[in-house]
């Protein structure tokens, strides 16, 4: 049986931040953006559009900042830590709290002015329509003698 340690990228970044803070003091806090956790996301390709699902349980919609460009989606916000009821003792807490920021690079450009958003039961769903490429016009090419119609369209007289 192989045991693999799950590496949380944010914990690695926070470890680097702590090391830099030890060397340079609080200067690093101003340079490196703070992110305490990152929400789970799923990106689906539906042919003519992408569907992005972000699991943001415990976050109010007005606490989210969603920015969309033609090729990236940026989500940021904050999950407040829940207060314990009086007399309660916390034994285990697997939920991450604090600020988060996530940037997703899209594999194809989207029409960012037509993005639709829905937020239900802690799941943000973004419908991202892909850019419609200019349709190429198919023209049939005749390899035989020019016909009367084709040569009259060019303005040249032909013999039949």
Backbone torsions as a table, in degrees:
resi	resn	phi	psi	omega
1	UNK	NA	130.5	-179.9
2	UNK	-99.7	130.3	175.8
3	UNK	-106.0	123.5	179.3
4	UNK	-114.0	136.0	179.2
5	UNK	-86.2	126.0	176.9
6	UNK	-75.7	121.4	179.2
7	UNK	-96.3	119.9	176.7
8	UNK	-89.2	116.5	-177.3
9	UNK	-58.6	-33.8	-178.7
10	UNK	-69.3	-33.8	178.1
11	UNK	-68.1	-34.8	176.5
12	UNK	-65.1	-43.2	178.7
13	UNK	-63.8	-43.4	178.9
14	UNK	-63.5	-35.2	177.0
15	UNK	-64.8	-42.4	177.2
16	UNK	-63.6	-41.5	179.0
17	UNK	-59.6	-43.3	178.5
18	UNK	-62.0	-41.7	179.2
19	UNK	-64.2	-43.2	179.0
20	UNK	-65.4	-39.9	177.6
21	UNK	-61.0	-36.3	177.9
22	UNK	-63.0	-35.6	-177.7
23	UNK	-83.3	-48.2	-171.6
24	UNK	-107.7	0.6	-179.8
25	UNK	77.7	-145.9	-174.9
26	UNK	-79.8	0.1	179.0
27	UNK	-59.9	-37.1	-178.3
28	UNK	-65.0	-31.6	179.9
29	UNK	-63.4	-29.8	178.0
30	UNK	-80.8	-26.7	-176.5
31	UNK	-86.8	-47.3	-177.6
32	UNK	-90.1	126.7	177.5
33	UNK	-67.6	145.4	-176.9
34	UNK	-91.0	130.7	174.0
35	UNK	-143.1	118.4	-175.8
36	UNK	-87.7	-22.2	-178.8
37	UNK	-161.7	171.8	179.4
38	UNK	-136.6	130.9	-179.5
39	UNK	-71.5	152.3	175.2
40	UNK	-73.2	139.3	-178.6
41	UNK	-134.8	157.0	177.1
42	UNK	-139.6	129.9	178.4
43	UNK	-117.0	122.9	-178.8
44	UNK	-116.3	143.9	176.7
45	UNK	-104.5	119.1	-179.7
46	UNK	-108.8	26.4	178.9
47	UNK	85.7	-76.8	-178.0
48	UNK	-91.4	-7.6	178.3
49	UNK	-153.6	161.3	172.2
50	UNK	-101.7	155.1	174.2
51	UNK	-125.9	119.5	179.5
52	UNK	-108.8	125.2	177.9
53	UNK	-114.3	125.8	178.6
54	UNK	-121.7	124.8	-178.8
55	UNK	-88.1	108.6	-172.7
56	UNK	-128.9	49.0	-178.5
57	UNK	-62.0	134.9	178.0
58	UNK	88.3	5.8	-179.9
59	UNK	-115.0	132.3	177.4
60	UNK	-79.0	144.4	-179.0
61	UNK	-57.0	-34.0	180.0
62	UNK	-74.4	-8.3	176.0
63	UNK	-90.4	-3.3	-178.3
64	UNK	-96.1	143.7	171.8
65	UNK	-120.5	113.8	-178.7
66	UNK	-115.4	123.0	178.3
67	UNK	-125.4	133.5	-174.4
68	UNK	-125.5	127.6	170.6
69	UNK	-112.9	-175.3	-179.1
70	UNK	-66.2	-23.5	-176.6
71	UNK	-133.7	5.8	177.6
72	UNK	-142.0	154.4	172.9
73	UNK	-123.5	131.1	178.4
74	UNK	-121.4	125.1	177.2
75	UNK	-120.1	134.9	173.9
76	UNK	-147.6	157.8	-179.3
77	UNK	173.2	-162.0	-178.0
78	UNK	-148.8	136.4	173.6
79	UNK	-105.4	116.2	179.8
80	UNK	-73.1	146.2	178.1
81	UNK	-72.9	134.7	-179.3
82	UNK	-73.5	140.6	178.3
83	UNK	-84.0	140.2	177.8
84	UNK	-79.8	140.8	173.8
85	UNK	-62.9	153.1	-177.2
86	UNK	-61.5	131.5	179.2
87	UNK	90.0	-7.6	179.9
88	UNK	-84.2	147.4	179.3
89	UNK	-121.0	125.2	-179.3
90	UNK	-76.5	122.4	-179.7
91	UNK	-103.0	-32.0	-177.7
92	UNK	-158.0	136.0	179.1
93	UNK	-146.2	111.8	-179.1
94	UNK	-99.1	-1.1	-176.3
95	UNK	-85.3	135.3	177.7
96	UNK	-91.2	140.6	-179.3
97	UNK	-124.5	164.1	175.6
98	UNK	106.3	-162.0	-175.4
99	UNK	-78.9	145.7	173.5
100	UNK	-138.3	156.1	173.6
101	UNK	-149.7	134.6	-178.7
102	UNK	-139.5	132.0	176.2
103	UNK	-121.3	125.9	-179.5
104	UNK	-113.6	124.2	174.1
105	UNK	-86.7	129.6	-178.8
106	UNK	-89.5	145.6	-178.0
107	UNK	-73.6	-20.7	178.7
108	UNK	-139.3	154.9	178.4
109	UNK	-66.8	150.5	177.9
110	UNK	-122.3	166.5	174.9
111	UNK	-90.3	90.4	-171.3
112	UNK	-66.7	-17.2	178.1
113	UNK	-80.2	-8.2	-177.2
114	UNK	-119.0	24.6	179.2
115	UNK	-75.1	135.3	176.8
116	UNK	-110.5	139.6	-178.4
117	UNK	-124.0	145.0	176.0
118	UNK	-141.8	136.2	-179.7
119	UNK	-127.4	106.7	-179.1
120	UNK	-134.7	134.2	174.9
121	UNK	49.9	39.3	176.3
122	UNK	80.5	8.9	178.8
123	UNK	-117.6	120.4	175.0
124	UNK	-89.0	126.3	178.6
125	UNK	-117.7	120.5	176.9
126	UNK	-111.5	126.0	174.2
127	UNK	-98.2	118.8	-171.2
128	UNK	-116.6	94.9	-179.3
129	UNK	-68.0	134.5	179.6
130	UNK	-73.3	156.3	176.1
131	UNK	-68.3	130.4	178.5
132	UNK	-87.2	116.0	179.2
133	UNK	-69.1	152.2	178.5
134	UNK	-59.9	128.7	179.6
135	UNK	-69.5	130.9	178.7
136	UNK	-84.7	134.8	179.9
137	UNK	-83.2	128.8	-179.7
138	UNK	-91.1	126.1	179.9
139	UNK	-121.5	131.1	178.4
140	UNK	-85.2	130.4	-179.1
141	UNK	-105.8	127.7	178.2
142	UNK	-93.1	130.8	-178.5
143	UNK	-98.9	-1.3	-179.7
144	UNK	-89.1	-162.3	176.8
145	UNK	-61.4	143.9	176.6
146	UNK	-64.6	139.1	179.2
147	UNK	-86.1	168.2	-179.0
148	UNK	-61.4	-42.5	-178.2
149	UNK	-64.9	-42.4	-177.9
150	UNK	-66.9	-40.9	-178.2
151	UNK	-75.5	-28.7	175.7
152	UNK	-71.3	-30.3	177.1
153	UNK	-66.7	-30.2	178.4
154	UNK	-81.7	-11.8	-179.9
155	UNK	87.4	11.0	179.1
156	UNK	-106.4	134.3	176.9
157	UNK	-73.3	144.5	177.2
158	UNK	-128.1	161.9	177.4
159	UNK	-100.4	138.9	-179.2
160	UNK	-99.2	NA	NA
